[in-house]
Amino acid sequence: MPIYEYACGFCGSRFERLRPRSSMDDEAACPECDGESRRALSVFSAMSSNGDGEVSRIAGGGGCGGCGPGGCACSMSV
Ligand SMILES: [Zn+2]
């Protein structure tokens, strides 16, 4: 169930309620003063963190291709 935010029209307190989507616009009782509270429009951050970019790097640079990654031994030992 999604969480909705409600704001009390009497005391101004804000609280959250878990409720089904079908009754998200129903009034909720304020936990402070028991007054009826309307759903507050909460700002949803539309950021989707999908940082799954695969970074493939060619290690070394200047290797001979015959040596392992991390250093070319044959060009170093000249
Ligand atoms: Zn209240």
PDB file of the backbone (N, CA, C, O) and the ligand in Angstrom, with CONECT records:
HET     ZN  A 101       1
ATOM      1  N   MET A   1       0.835  -1.204   0.000  1.00  0.00           N
ATOM      2  CA  MET A   1       0.000   0.000   0.000  1.00  0.00           C
ATOM      3  C   MET A   1       0.870   1.254   0.000  1.00  0.00           C
ATOM      4  O   MET A   1       1.869   1.324   0.716  1.00  0.00           O
ATOM      5  N   PRO A   2       0.501   2.203  -0.773  1.00  0.00           N
ATOM      6  CA  PRO A   2       1.305   3.426  -0.821  1.00  0.00           C
ATOM      7  C   PRO A   2       1.034   4.323   0.383  1.00  0.00           C
ATOM      8  O   PRO A   2      -0.012   4.235   1.026  1.00  0.00           O
ATOM      9  N   ILE A   3       1.982   5.165   0.660  1.00  0.00           N
ATOM     10  CA  ILE A   3       1.861   6.114   1.767  1.00  0.00           C
ATOM     11  C   ILE A   3       1.427   7.457   1.202  1.00  0.00           C
ATOM     12  O   ILE A   3       1.996   7.949   0.227  1.00  0.00           O
ATOM     13  N   TYR A   4       0.411   8.043   1.828  1.00  0.00           N
ATOM     14  CA  TYR A   4      -0.033   9.359   1.409  1.00  0.00           C
ATOM     15  C   TYR A   4       0.131  10.330   2.564  1.00  0.00           C
ATOM     16  O   TYR A   4       0.044   9.965   3.736  1.00  0.00           O
ATOM     17  N   GLU A   5       0.367  11.561   2.197  1.00  0.00           N
ATOM     18  CA  GLU A   5       0.584  12.573   3.208  1.00  0.00           C
ATOM     19  C   GLU A   5      -0.677  13.399   3.372  1.00  0.00           C
ATOM     20  O   GLU A   5      -1.324  13.769   2.393  1.00  0.00           O
ATOM     21  N   TYR A   6      -1.017  13.683   4.614  1.00  0.00           N
ATOM     22  CA  TYR A   6      -2.221  14.451   4.898  1.00  0.00           C
ATOM     23  C   TYR A   6      -1.864  15.667   5.732  1.00  0.00           C
ATOM     24  O   TYR A   6      -0.940  15.652   6.544  1.00  0.00           O
ATOM     25  N   ALA A   7      -2.622  16.706   5.502  1.00  0.00           N
ATOM     26  CA  ALA A   7      -2.407  17.932   6.255  1.00  0.00           C
ATOM     27  C   ALA A   7      -3.710  18.306   6.933  1.00  0.00           C
ATOM     28  O   ALA A   7      -4.766  18.372   6.303  1.00  0.00           O
ATOM     29  N   CYS A   8      -3.614  18.547   8.216  1.00  0.00           N
ATOM     30  CA  CYS A   8      -4.796  18.895   8.989  1.00  0.00           C
ATOM     31  C   CYS A   8      -5.171  20.357   8.735  1.00  0.00           C
ATOM     32  O   CYS A   8      -4.319  21.245   8.751  1.00  0.00           O
ATOM     33  N   GLY A   9      -6.448  20.580   8.505  1.00  0.00           N
ATOM     34  CA  GLY A   9      -6.905  21.938   8.260  1.00  0.00           C
ATOM     35  C   GLY A   9      -7.141  22.724   9.532  1.00  0.00           C
ATOM     36  O   GLY A   9      -7.421  23.921   9.474  1.00  0.00           O
ATOM     37  N   PHE A  10      -7.034  22.082  10.666  1.00  0.00           N
ATOM     38  CA  PHE A  10      -7.323  22.750  11.935  1.00  0.00           C
ATOM     39  C   PHE A  10      -6.045  23.142  12.660  1.00  0.00           C
ATOM     40  O   PHE A  10      -5.840  24.307  13.000  1.00  0.00           O
ATOM     41  N   CYS A  11      -5.199  22.162  12.887  1.00  0.00           N
ATOM     42  CA  CYS A  11      -3.980  22.469  13.639  1.00  0.00           C
ATOM     43  C   CYS A  11      -2.768  22.551  12.722  1.00  0.00           C
ATOM     44  O   CYS A  11      -1.701  23.002  13.139  1.00  0.00           O
ATOM     45  N   GLY A  12      -2.925  22.122  11.495  1.00  0.00           N
ATOM     46  CA  GLY A  12      -1.846  22.291  10.534  1.00  0.00           C
ATOM     47  C   GLY A  12      -0.784  21.214  10.578  1.00  0.00           C
ATOM     48  O   GLY A  12       0.247  21.322   9.914  1.00  0.00           O
ATOM     49  N   SER A  13      -1.029  20.189  11.348  1.00  0.00           N
ATOM     50  CA  SER A  13      -0.020  19.144  11.425  1.00  0.00           C
ATOM     51  C   SER A  13      -0.100  18.242  10.199  1.00  0.00           C
ATOM     52  O   SER A  13      -1.152  18.080   9.581  1.00  0.00           O
ATOM     53  N   ARG A  14       1.023  17.677   9.881  1.00  0.00           N
ATOM     54  CA  ARG A  14       1.091  16.781   8.733  1.00  0.00           C
ATOM     55  C   ARG A  14       1.422  15.393   9.212  1.00  0.00           C
ATOM     56  O   ARG A  14       2.211  15.205  10.138  1.00  0.00           O
ATOM     57  N   PHE A  15       0.817  14.437   8.577  1.00  0.00           N
ATOM     58  CA  PHE A  15       1.082  13.059   8.955  1.00  0.00           C
ATOM     59  C   PHE A  15       0.897  12.184   7.732  1.00  0.00           C
ATOM     60  O   PHE A  15       0.355  12.609   6.711  1.00  0.00           O
ATOM     61  N   GLU A  16       1.348  10.984   7.856  1.00  0.00           N
ATOM     62  CA  GLU A  16       1.287  10.053   6.737  1.00  0.00           C
ATOM     63  C   GLU A  16       0.406   8.875   7.090  1.00  0.00           C
ATOM     64  O   GLU A  16       0.322   8.442   8.239  1.00  0.00           O
ATOM     65  N   ARG A  17      -0.233   8.384   6.075  1.00  0.00           N
ATOM     66  CA  ARG A  17      -1.122   7.252   6.267  1.00  0.00           C
ATOM     67  C   ARG A  17      -0.902   6.245   5.146  1.00  0.00           C
ATOM     68  O   ARG A  17      -0.726   6.595   3.979  1.00  0.00           O
ATOM     69  N   LEU A  18      -0.920   5.019   5.538  1.00  0.00           N
ATOM     70  CA  LEU A  18      -0.919   3.949   4.558  1.00  0.00           C
ATOM     71  C   LEU A  18      -2.359   3.655   4.175  1.00  0.00           C
ATOM     72  O   LEU A  18      -3.169   3.266   5.016  1.00  0.00           O
ATOM     73  N   ARG A  19      -2.658   3.837   2.944  1.00  0.00           N
ATOM     74  CA  ARG A  19      -4.008   3.469   2.540  1.00  0.00           C
ATOM     75  C   ARG A  19      -4.031   3.009   1.091  1.00  0.00           C
ATOM     76  O   ARG A  19      -3.135   3.310   0.303  1.00  0.00           O
ATOM     77  N   PRO A  20      -5.063   2.287   0.775  1.00  0.00           N
ATOM     78  CA  PRO A  20      -5.182   1.838  -0.610  1.00  0.00           C
ATOM     79  C   PRO A  20      -5.390   3.009  -1.547  1.00  0.00           C
ATOM     80  O   PRO A  20      -5.905   4.061  -1.169  1.00  0.00           O
ATOM     81  N   ARG A  21      -4.980   2.794  -2.752  1.00  0.00           N
ATOM     82  CA  ARG A  21      -5.029   3.856  -3.729  1.00  0.00           C
ATOM     83  C   ARG A  21      -6.458   4.333  -3.996  1.00  0.00           C
ATOM     84  O   ARG A  21      -6.678   5.478  -4.389  1.00  0.00           O
ATOM     85  N   SER A  22      -7.401   3.461  -3.781  1.00  0.00           N
ATOM     86  CA  SER A  22      -8.788   3.793  -4.088  1.00  0.00           C
ATOM     87  C   SER A  22      -9.353   4.817  -3.115  1.00  0.00           C
ATOM     88  O   SER A  22     -10.293   5.540  -3.444  1.00  0.00           O
ATOM     89  N   SER A  23      -8.783   4.877  -1.925  1.00  0.00           N
ATOM     90  CA  SER A  23      -9.316   5.806  -0.927  1.00  0.00           C
ATOM     91  C   SER A  23      -8.278   6.843  -0.528  1.00  0.00           C
ATOM     92  O   SER A  23      -8.268   7.321   0.606  1.00  0.00           O
ATOM     93  N   MET A  24      -7.422   7.179  -1.451  1.00  0.00           N
ATOM     94  CA  MET A  24      -6.350   8.110  -1.112  1.00  0.00           C
ATOM     95  C   MET A  24      -6.862   9.533  -0.941  1.00  0.00           C
ATOM     96  O   MET A  24      -6.203  10.353  -0.302  1.00  0.00           O
ATOM     97  N   ASP A  25      -8.016   9.835  -1.498  1.00  0.00           N
ATOM     98  CA  ASP A  25      -8.562  11.181  -1.375  1.00  0.00           C
ATOM     99  C   ASP A  25      -9.587  11.290  -0.255  1.00  0.00           C
ATOM    100  O   ASP A  25     -10.212  12.332  -0.062  1.00  0.00           O
ATOM    101  N   ASP A  26      -9.741  10.215   0.463  1.00  0.00           N
ATOM    102  CA  ASP A  26     -10.642  10.285   1.610  1.00  0.00           C
ATOM    103  C   ASP A  26      -9.992  11.094   2.726  1.00  0.00           C
ATOM    104  O   ASP A  26      -8.770  11.215   2.811  1.00  0.00           O
ATOM    105  N   GLU A  27     -10.849  11.641   3.573  1.00  0.00           N
ATOM    106  CA  GLU A  27     -10.303  12.392   4.686  1.00  0.00           C
ATOM    107  C   GLU A  27      -9.761  11.450   5.750  1.00  0.00           C
ATOM    108  O   GLU A  27     -10.268  10.345   5.946  1.00  0.00           O
ATOM    109  N   ALA A  28      -8.732  11.909   6.422  1.00  0.00           N
ATOM    110  CA  ALA A  28      -8.144  11.121   7.489  1.00  0.00           C
ATOM    111  C   ALA A  28      -8.233  11.909   8.781  1.00  0.00           C
ATOM    112  O   ALA A  28      -8.211  13.139   8.780  1.00  0.00           O
ATOM    113  N   ALA A  29      -8.332  11.193   9.866  1.00  0.00           N
ATOM    114  CA  ALA A  29      -8.426  11.866  11.155  1.00  0.00           C
ATOM    115  C   ALA A  29      -7.040  12.293  11.617  1.00  0.00           C
ATOM    116  O   ALA A  29      -6.085  11.516  11.595  1.00  0.00           O
ATOM    117  N   CYS A  30      -6.960  13.539  12.032  1.00  0.00           N
ATOM    118  CA  CYS A  30      -5.684  14.070  12.493  1.00  0.00           C
ATOM    119  C   CYS A  30      -5.293  13.426  13.821  1.00  0.00           C
ATOM    120  O   CYS A  30      -6.123  13.325  14.725  1.00  0.00           O
ATOM    121  N   PRO A  31      -4.057  12.995  13.947  1.00  0.00           N
ATOM    122  CA  PRO A  31      -3.633  12.384  15.208  1.00  0.00           C
ATOM    123  C   PRO A  31      -3.503  13.399  16.340  1.00  0.00           C
ATOM    124  O   PRO A  31      -3.459  13.026  17.512  1.00  0.00           O
ATOM    125  N   GLU A  32      -3.443  14.669  15.989  1.00  0.00           N
ATOM    126  CA  GLU A  32      -3.280  15.691  17.026  1.00  0.00           C
ATOM    127  C   GLU A  32      -4.630  16.148  17.578  1.00  0.00           C
ATOM    128  O   GLU A  32      -4.859  16.139  18.787  1.00  0.00           O
ATOM    129  N   CYS A  33      -5.509  16.544  16.672  1.00  0.00           N
ATOM    130  CA  CYS A  33      -6.759  17.148  17.127  1.00  0.00           C
ATOM    131  C   CYS A  33      -7.991  16.373  16.660  1.00  0.00           C
ATOM    132  O   CYS A  33      -9.125  16.753  16.952  1.00  0.00           O
ATOM    133  N   ASP A  34      -7.753  15.301  15.945  1.00  0.00           N
ATOM    134  CA  ASP A  34      -8.840  14.446  15.477  1.00  0.00           C
ATOM    135  C   ASP A  34      -9.718  15.138  14.437  1.00  0.00           C
ATOM    136  O   ASP A  34     -10.825  14.683  14.146  1.00  0.00           O
ATOM    137  N   GLY A  35      -9.229  16.210  13.895  1.00  0.00           N
ATOM    138  CA  GLY A  35      -9.977  16.900  12.856  1.00  0.00           C
ATOM    139  C   GLY A  35      -9.775  16.213  11.525  1.00  0.00           C
ATOM    140  O   GLY A  35      -8.853  15.415  11.354  1.00  0.00           O
ATOM    141  N   GLU A  36     -10.624  16.522  10.611  1.00  0.00           N
ATOM    142  CA  GLU A  36     -10.496  15.863   9.324  1.00  0.00           C
ATOM    143  C   GLU A  36      -9.408  16.536   8.485  1.00  0.00           C
ATOM    144  O   GLU A  36      -9.309  17.761   8.413  1.00  0.00           O
ATOM    145  N   SER A  37      -8.615  15.702   7.870  1.00  0.00           N
ATOM    146  CA  SER A  37      -7.454  16.189   7.137  1.00  0.00           C
ATOM    147  C   SER A  37      -7.537  15.742   5.697  1.00  0.00           C
ATOM    148  O   SER A  37      -7.967  14.634   5.374  1.00  0.00           O
ATOM    149  N   ARG A  38      -7.118  16.632   4.869  1.00  0.00           N
ATOM    150  CA  ARG A  38      -7.136  16.315   3.444  1.00  0.00           C
ATOM    151  C   ARG A  38      -5.752  15.859   3.006  1.00  0.00           C
ATOM    152  O   ARG A  38      -4.740  16.136   3.651  1.00  0.00           O
ATOM    153  N   ARG A  39      -5.749  15.170   1.917  1.00  0.00           N
ATOM    154  CA  ARG A  39      -4.486  14.692   1.381  1.00  0.00           C
ATOM    155  C   ARG A  39      -3.648  15.866   0.901  1.00  0.00           C
ATOM    156  O   ARG A  39      -4.119  16.722   0.152  1.00  0.00           O
ATOM    157  N   ALA A  40      -2.427  15.889   1.334  1.00  0.00           N
ATOM    158  CA  ALA A  40      -1.506  16.921   0.884  1.00  0.00           C
ATOM    159  C   ALA A  40      -0.765  16.429  -0.337  1.00  0.00           C
ATOM    160  O   ALA A  40      -0.400  15.259  -0.443  1.00  0.00           O
ATOM    161  N   LEU A  41      -0.556  17.334  -1.237  1.00  0.00           N
ATOM    162  CA  LEU A  41       0.179  16.955  -2.439  1.00  0.00           C
ATOM    163  C   LEU A  41       1.662  16.973  -2.120  1.00  0.00           C
ATOM    164  O   LEU A  41       2.286  18.027  -1.989  1.00  0.00           O
ATOM    165  N   SER A  42       2.186  15.809  -2.004  1.00  0.00           N
ATOM    166  CA  SER A  42       3.603  15.733  -1.710  1.00  0.00           C
ATOM    167  C   SER A  42       4.399  15.758  -3.000  1.00  0.00           C
ATOM    168  O   SER A  42       3.985  15.261  -4.048  1.00  0.00           O
ATOM    169  N   VAL A  43       5.536  16.352  -2.863  1.00  0.00           N
ATOM    170  CA  VAL A  43       6.388  16.490  -4.040  1.00  0.00           C
ATOM    171  C   VAL A  43       7.226  15.238  -4.200  1.00  0.00           C
ATOM    172  O   VAL A  43       8.075  14.904  -3.374  1.00  0.00           O
ATOM    173  N   PHE A  44       6.955  14.587  -5.263  1.00  0.00           N
ATOM    174  CA  PHE A  44       7.743  13.397  -5.536  1.00  0.00           C
ATOM    175  C   PHE A  44       8.947  13.776  -6.380  1.00  0.00           C
ATOM    176  O   PHE A  44       8.840  14.475  -7.388  1.00  0.00           O
ATOM    177  N   SER A  45      10.046  13.310  -5.951  1.00  0.00           N
ATOM    178  CA  SER A  45      11.234  13.566  -6.754  1.00  0.00           C
ATOM    179  C   SER A  45      11.250  12.608  -7.932  1.00  0.00           C
ATOM    180  O   SER A  45      11.206  11.388  -7.774  1.00  0.00           O
ATOM    181  N   ALA A  46      11.314  13.187  -9.089  1.00  0.00           N
ATOM    182  CA  ALA A  46      11.213  12.386 -10.304  1.00  0.00           C
ATOM    183  C   ALA A  46      12.572  11.846 -10.737  1.00  0.00           C
ATOM    184  O   ALA A  46      12.815  11.539 -11.904  1.00  0.00           O
ATOM    185  N   MET A  47      13.429  11.749  -9.753  1.00  0.00           N
ATOM    186  CA  MET A  47      14.752  11.258 -10.112  1.00  0.00           C
ATOM    187  C   MET A  47      14.765   9.743 -10.094  1.00  0.00           C
ATOM    188  O   MET A  47      14.403   9.118  -9.097  1.00  0.00           O
ATOM    189  N   SER A  48      15.165   9.183 -11.156  1.00  0.00           N
ATOM    190  CA  SER A  48      15.321   7.747 -11.204  1.00  0.00           C
ATOM    191  C   SER A  48      16.802   7.418 -11.270  1.00  0.00           C
ATOM    192  O   SER A  48      17.493   7.715 -12.245  1.00  0.00           O
ATOM    193  N   SER A  49      17.249   6.809 -10.221  1.00  0.00           N
ATOM    194  CA  SER A  49      18.669   6.480 -10.190  1.00  0.00           C
ATOM    195  C   SER A  49      18.879   5.135 -10.848  1.00  0.00           C
ATOM    196  O   SER A  49      18.677   4.076 -10.253  1.00  0.00           O
ATOM    197  N   ASN A  50      19.272   5.215 -12.037  1.00  0.00           N
ATOM    198  CA  ASN A  50      19.487   3.987 -12.784  1.00  0.00           C
ATOM    199  C   ASN A  50      20.953   3.904 -13.180  1.00  0.00           C
ATOM    200  O   ASN A  50      21.284   3.664 -14.341  1.00  0.00           O
ATOM    201  N   GLY A  51      21.813   4.103 -12.213  1.00  0.00           N
ATOM    202  CA  GLY A  51      23.243   4.168 -12.506  1.00  0.00           C
ATOM    203  C   GLY A  51      23.838   2.802 -12.692  1.00  0.00           C
ATOM    204  O   GLY A  51      24.587   2.302 -11.853  1.00  0.00           O
ATOM    205  N   ASP A  52      23.501   2.230 -13.768  1.00  0.00           N
ATOM    206  CA  ASP A  52      24.020   0.901 -14.044  1.00  0.00           C
ATOM    207  C   ASP A  52      24.873   0.895 -15.306  1.00  0.00           C
ATOM    208  O   ASP A  52      25.026  -0.122 -15.982  1.00  0.00           O
ATOM    209  N   GLY A  53      25.423   2.075 -15.595  1.00  0.00           N
ATOM    210  CA  GLY A  53      26.242   2.171 -16.790  1.00  0.00           C
ATOM    211  C   GLY A  53      27.531   1.383 -16.649  1.00  0.00           C
ATOM    212  O   GLY A  53      28.299   1.561 -15.703  1.00  0.00           O
ATOM    213  N   GLU A  54      27.730   0.553 -17.569  1.00  0.00           N
ATOM    214  CA  GLU A  54      28.916  -0.287 -17.483  1.00  0.00           C
ATOM    215  C   GLU A  54      30.107   0.425 -18.122  1.00  0.00           C
ATOM    216  O   GLU A  54      30.113   0.739 -19.312  1.00  0.00           O
ATOM    217  N   VAL A  55      31.077   0.658 -17.309  1.00  0.00           N
ATOM    218  CA  VAL A  55      32.254   1.354 -17.805  1.00  0.00           C
ATOM    219  C   VAL A  55      33.350   0.338 -18.053  1.00  0.00           C
ATOM    220  O   VAL A  55      33.894  -0.271 -17.132  1.00  0.00           O
ATOM    221  N   SER A  56      33.641   0.184 -19.279  1.00  0.00           N
ATOM    222  CA  SER A  56      34.702  -0.752 -19.616  1.00  0.00           C
ATOM    223  C   SER A  56      35.945   0.037 -20.002  1.00  0.00           C
ATOM    224  O   SER A  56      35.928   0.859 -20.918  1.00  0.00           O
ATOM    225  N   ARG A  57      36.969  -0.226 -19.311  1.00  0.00           N
ATOM    226  CA  ARG A  57      38.197   0.512 -19.561  1.00  0.00           C
ATOM    227  C   ARG A  57      39.270  -0.437 -20.065  1.00  0.00           C
ATOM    228  O   ARG A  57      39.395  -1.581 -19.628  1.00  0.00           O
ATOM    229  N   ILE A  58      39.998   0.066 -20.959  1.00  0.00           N
ATOM    230  CA  ILE A  58      41.131  -0.713 -21.428  1.00  0.00           C
ATOM    231  C   ILE A  58      42.328  -0.394 -20.541  1.00  0.00           C
ATOM    232  O   ILE A  58      42.895   0.697 -20.588  1.00  0.00           O
ATOM    233  N   ALA A  59      42.680  -1.355 -19.758  1.00  0.00           N
ATOM    234  CA  ALA A  59      43.742  -1.141 -18.789  1.00  0.00           C
ATOM    235  C   ALA A  59      45.091  -1.019 -19.484  1.00  0.00           C
ATOM    236  O   ALA A  59      45.352  -1.604 -20.535  1.00  0.00           O
ATOM    237  N   GLY A  60      45.906  -0.247 -18.851  1.00  0.00           N
ATOM    238  CA  GLY A  60      47.265  -0.117 -19.385  1.00  0.00           C
ATOM    239  C   GLY A  60      47.364   1.026 -20.375  1.00  0.00           C
ATOM    240  O   GLY A  60      47.478   2.186 -19.979  1.00  0.00           O
ATOM    241  N   GLY A  61      47.322   0.720 -21.604  1.00  0.00           N
ATOM    242  CA  GLY A  61      47.560   1.737 -22.612  1.00  0.00           C
ATOM    243  C   GLY A  61      49.034   1.729 -22.953  1.00  0.00           C
ATOM    244  O   GLY A  61      49.838   2.310 -22.224  1.00  0.00           O
ATOM    245  N   GLY A  62      49.388   1.114 -23.993  1.00  0.00           N
ATOM    246  CA  GLY A  62      50.809   0.985 -24.300  1.00  0.00           C
ATOM    247  C   GLY A  62      51.294  -0.423 -24.029  1.00  0.00           C
ATOM    248  O   GLY A  62      52.493  -0.701 -24.062  1.00  0.00           O
ATOM    249  N   GLY A  63      50.354  -1.303 -23.764  1.00  0.00           N
ATOM    250  CA  GLY A  63      50.739  -2.690 -23.554  1.00  0.00           C
ATOM    251  C   GLY A  63      50.963  -3.375 -24.888  1.00  0.00           C
ATOM    252  O   GLY A  63      50.527  -2.898 -25.936  1.00  0.00           O
ATOM    253  N   CYS A  64      51.622  -4.458 -24.830  1.00  0.00           N
ATOM    254  CA  CYS A  64      51.945  -5.138 -26.059  1.00  0.00           C
ATOM    255  C   CYS A  64      50.856  -6.105 -26.479  1.00  0.00           C
ATOM    256  O   CYS A  64      50.820  -6.558 -27.623  1.00  0.00           O
ATOM    257  N   GLY A  65      49.969  -6.416 -25.547  1.00  0.00           N
ATOM    258  CA  GLY A  65      48.911  -7.348 -25.877  1.00  0.00           C
ATOM    259  C   GLY A  65      49.254  -8.750 -25.441  1.00  0.00           C
ATOM    260  O   GLY A  65      48.363  -9.581 -25.267  1.00  0.00           O
ATOM    261  N   GLY A  66      50.501  -9.023 -25.265  1.00  0.00           N
ATOM    262  CA  GLY A  66      50.897 -10.355 -24.835  1.00  0.00           C
ATOM    263  C   GLY A  66      51.020 -10.451 -23.329  1.00  0.00           C
ATOM    264  O   GLY A  66      50.966 -11.540 -22.757  1.00  0.00           O
ATOM    265  N   CYS A  67      51.186  -9.300 -22.689  1.00  0.00           N
ATOM    266  CA  CYS A  67      51.330  -9.297 -21.238  1.00  0.00           C
ATOM    267  C   CYS A  67      49.971  -9.126 -20.589  1.00  0.00           C
ATOM    268  O   CYS A  67      49.004  -8.726 -21.236  1.00  0.00           O
ATOM    269  N   GLY A  68      49.912  -9.423 -19.348  1.00  0.00           N
ATOM    270  CA  GLY A  68      48.657  -9.315 -18.613  1.00  0.00           C
ATOM    271  C   GLY A  68      48.307  -7.863 -18.369  1.00  0.00           C
ATOM    272  O   GLY A  68      49.139  -6.966 -18.509  1.00  0.00           O
ATOM    273  N   PRO A  69      47.042  -7.653 -17.998  1.00  0.00           N
ATOM    274  CA  PRO A  69      46.603  -6.294 -17.698  1.00  0.00           C
ATOM    275  C   PRO A  69      47.265  -5.759 -16.437  1.00  0.00           C
ATOM    276  O   PRO A  69      47.460  -6.492 -15.468  1.00  0.00           O
ATOM    277  N   GLY A  70      47.601  -4.501 -16.457  1.00  0.00           N
ATOM    278  CA  GLY A  70      48.246  -3.898 -15.300  1.00  0.00           C
ATOM    279  C   GLY A  70      49.685  -3.543 -15.587  1.00  0.00           C
ATOM    280  O   GLY A  70      50.359  -2.987 -14.720  1.00  0.00           O
ATOM    281  N   GLY A  71      50.169  -3.838 -16.746  1.00  0.00           N
ATOM    282  CA  GLY A  71      51.538  -3.451 -17.056  1.00  0.00           C
ATOM    283  C   GLY A  71      52.154  -4.378 -18.073  1.00  0.00           C
ATOM    284  O   GLY A  71      52.051  -5.602 -17.984  1.00  0.00           O
ATOM    285  N   CYS A  72      52.782  -3.774 -19.020  1.00  0.00           N
ATOM    286  CA  CYS A  72      53.456  -4.586 -20.028  1.00  0.00           C
ATOM    287  C   CYS A  72      54.887  -4.845 -19.579  1.00  0.00           C
ATOM    288  O   CYS A  72      55.676  -3.916 -19.407  1.00  0.00           O
ATOM    289  N   ALA A  73      55.194  -6.065 -19.401  1.00  0.00           N
ATOM    290  CA  ALA A  73      56.495  -6.418 -18.828  1.00  0.00           C
ATOM    291  C   ALA A  73      57.598  -6.310 -19.869  1.00  0.00           C
ATOM    292  O   ALA A  73      58.739  -5.970 -19.558  1.00  0.00           O
ATOM    293  N   CYS A  74      57.236  -6.602 -21.100  1.00  0.00           N
ATOM    294  CA  CYS A  74      58.310  -6.680 -22.070  1.00  0.00           C
ATOM    295  C   CYS A  74      58.802  -5.303 -22.513  1.00  0.00           C
ATOM    296  O   CYS A  74      59.967  -5.143 -22.875  1.00  0.00           O
ATOM    297  N   SER A  75      57.911  -4.309 -22.485  1.00  0.00           N
ATOM    298  CA  SER A  75      58.372  -2.980 -22.877  1.00  0.00           C
ATOM    299  C   SER A  75      59.034  -2.276 -21.709  1.00  0.00           C
ATOM    300  O   SER A  75      59.818  -1.347 -21.904  1.00  0.00           O
ATOM    301  N   MET A  76      58.720  -2.717 -20.481  1.00  0.00           N
ATOM    302  CA  MET A  76      59.303  -2.102 -19.301  1.00  0.00           C
ATOM    303  C   MET A  76      60.753  -2.527 -19.129  1.00  0.00           C
ATOM    304  O   MET A  76      61.573  -1.780 -18.596  1.00  0.00           O
ATOM    305  N   SER A  77      61.050  -3.698 -19.572  1.00  0.00           N
ATOM    306  CA  SER A  77      62.357  -4.263 -19.274  1.00  0.00           C
ATOM    307  C   SER A  77      63.352  -4.037 -20.396  1.00  0.00           C
ATOM    308  O   SER A  77      64.323  -4.777 -20.547  1.00  0.00           O
ATOM    309  N   VAL A  78      63.090  -2.998 -21.181  1.00  0.00           N
ATOM    310  CA  VAL A  78      64.036  -2.743 -22.253  1.00  0.00           C
ATOM    311  C   VAL A  78      65.223  -1.947 -21.702  1.00  0.00           C
ATOM    312  O   VAL A  78      66.147  -1.622 -22.447  1.00  0.00           O
TER     313      VAL A  78
HETATM  314 ZN    ZN A 101      -5.137  18.524  13.530  1.00  0.00          ZN2+
END
